[in-house]
Amino acid sequence: MRLNAPKKIVWLLSLILAVVSLVGNFVALPVVNGIVVYWLLFAAWILLFLGSFIKGM
């Protein structure tokens, strides 16, 4: 199985989701609270996985 490097926009979007998730875990944000923090981090990891797995993404 050969993995590809994700495009910059996919990597940047995943990084933004992960940072928002981590900040929401330590600081009480009104939009990001509780279980939403973990779902955002999960979405960031899935986005990175798909960006590496699917060619051209």
N, C-alpha and C positions, 0 to 999 in steps of 0.2 A: 504494500500500500504506500503510495507516494503522496505526501501531503504538500499542499501549495501554501505559499505565503498569502495571507488575506490582504485585500486591497487596503489602502490607507484609510478610506472612509469607513470601512467595516471595523477596522482596528480602532479608529478614533471613537466611533459610536459605542463600541464595546467598552472602551476605556472610560468614557463619560458615564455610562450606566454603572460601571463598577465603582467609580468614585462617588457618584450620588448615593449608591447603596451603602458604601462604607461611611460616608459622612452622616447619612440618615441613621446608621446604627449607633453612632456616638453622640449626635446632636439631635434634639427633638425638632424635626421638620414637620410642618403641618400636612404636607402632601405625602411624604414618605414616612410611614410609621408601621410598626408591628411586622406582620408577615410580608408586607410589600417589599421590605428591604431585601429579604431573602429571594423573592421572586425576581427582583431586578438583577441581583447578582447571578442567579441561575440563567436569566435571559442573556446576560453578558457572556457567560461561558458558552452557551449554546450558539450565540452569534459568532464567537471566535472559532468554535468547532466547525460550524458550517462554512465559515470563511476559509478555513484550512482544508476542509474536506472536499468542497465543491469547487471545481476549477472555474475560474472567471468571476468568482464572487469576492 
